[in-house]
Amino acid sequence: MDPAVRGSRTLAASLLDPEFVEVGASGRRWTYEEMLAELPEMDGGAEDGPRHEPEAFTGVLLAPGLVHLTYETVREGSRVRRSSLWRRDPGVPEGQGLRMYYHQGTPVPEADRQP
C-alpha cells in the first residue's frame, strides 16, 4: 500500500513470492515479473496522489507457513475486496519471511457499498 514500496523494485520484490500470481479486478493475470515492472505506475503508487486505504483485515492460518488474508481498500470512493495468500519462505526463521504468493481484488458493486 505504501507508495515508497510500490515504487521500489527491491522493496516490492521482498514482499512478493517468486511464484506470485495476481488476478486483477479486470480479470488480467499478473506474474511476479509483470507486477514488479508495472507496480510503480499503477494507481496508488504516487507519493502525493490518492492512496489505497486498507480496512477490515482478517487473517486465517491455513497451514504452517500459509496465511489467508482478506481486507478491503478504498481509493477515491471505490471499494475493493481483496484476498491474498502469504507463504513463508522455508529458508528464513519461523515467524519471518512471509511473502505474497497469490492476490485477487474484486470491486465492490455500488449496491453493496455502505455509506
C-alpha positions in Angstrom: 0.0 0.0 0.0 2.9 2.3 0.6 3.9 4.3 -2.5 7.6 4.1 -1.4 7.3 0.3 -1.6 5.3 0.3 -4.8 8.0 2.5 -6.4 10.9 0.3 -5.3 11.5 -2.9 -7.2 13.8 -4.1 -4.4 11.2 -3.4 -1.6 8.3 -4.8 -3.6 10.3 -8.0 -4.5 11.0 -8.6 -0.8 7.2 -8.9 -0.3 6.3 -11.0 -3.3 6.9 -14.7 -3.6 8.9 -15.6 -6.8 5.9 -17.7 -7.9 3.5 -14.8 -7.3 0.3 -14.5 -9.3 -2.4 -11.9 -9.2 -5.8 -11.9 -10.8 -6.7 -8.2 -11.1 -10.2 -6.6 -11.0 -10.1 -6.5 -14.8 -9.5 -10.3 -14.9 -6.0 -9.9 -16.1 -3.5 -12.4 -14.7 -0.2 -10.8 -13.5 3.0 -12.7 -12.9 5.8 -11.8 -10.5 7.9 -10.0 -13.2 4.9 -8.2 -14.7 3.8 -6.9 -11.3 7.3 -5.7 -10.4 7.6 -3.9 -13.8 4.2 -2.2 -13.6 3.6 -1.6 -9.9 5.3 1.9 -9.8 2.9 3.2 -12.4 -0.3 1.7 -11.0 -2.9 3.6 -9.2 -1.9 4.3 -5.6 1.8 4.5 -6.4 2.3 8.2 -6.4 3.6 9.7 -3.1 1.4 12.7 -3.5 -1.6 11.0 -5.1 -4.6 9.1 -3.9 -3.7 6.0 -1.8 -5.4 2.7 -1.2 -6.7 2.9 2.4 -7.0 -0.6 3.8 -9.5 -1.7 6.4 -11.3 -4.7 8.0 -8.3 -7.1 7.9 -8.9 -10.8 8.7 -6.2 -13.4 8.7 -6.6 -17.2 8.9 -3.7 -19.6 9.3 -4.5 -22.3 6.7 -1.4 -24.5 7.4 2.0 -23.9 9.0 3.6 -21.1 6.9 0.4 -20.3 4.9 -1.9 -17.4 5.8 -5.1 -16.3 4.0 -5.6 -12.5 4.4 -8.8 -10.7 3.5 -9.4 -7.0 3.6 -11.0 -4.1 1.8 -9.4 -1.0 0.3 -10.9 2.4 -0.5 -9.4 4.8 -3.0 -11.2 7.8 -4.3 -14.6 6.4 -3.3 -14.0 3.0 -5.0 -14.1 0.0 -2.7 -12.3 -3.3 -3.5 -12.5 -6.6 -1.6 -9.0 -8.2 -1.5 -7.9 -11.7 -0.8 -4.3 -12.9 -0.7 -2.3 -15.9 0.3 1.0 -15.4 2.1 3.5 -18.2 2.5 6.7 -18.4 4.5 10.0 -18.8 2.7 11.4 -22.0 4.2 14.9 -20.5 4.1 14.1 -18.0 6.9 13.4 -18.5 10.6 9.8 -19.3 11.8 7.7 -16.2 12.1 9.6 -14.3 9.5 9.7 -14.2 5.7 6.0 -14.2 4.7 5.6 -13.3 1.1 2.5 -12.8 -1.0 2.0 -15.9 -3.2 -1.4 -15.0 -4.6 -3.7 -12.0 -4.7 -7.1 -11.1 -6.1 -9.0 -7.9 -6.0 -12.7 -7.7 -6.7 -14.6 -4.3 -7.0 -17.5 -4.0 -4.6 -20.7 -3.3 -6.5 -22.3 0.1 -5.9 -25.4 -1.6 -4.3 -23.2 -3.3 -1.7 -21.3 -0.2 -0.6 -22.0 1.1 2.9 -22.3 4.9 3.2 
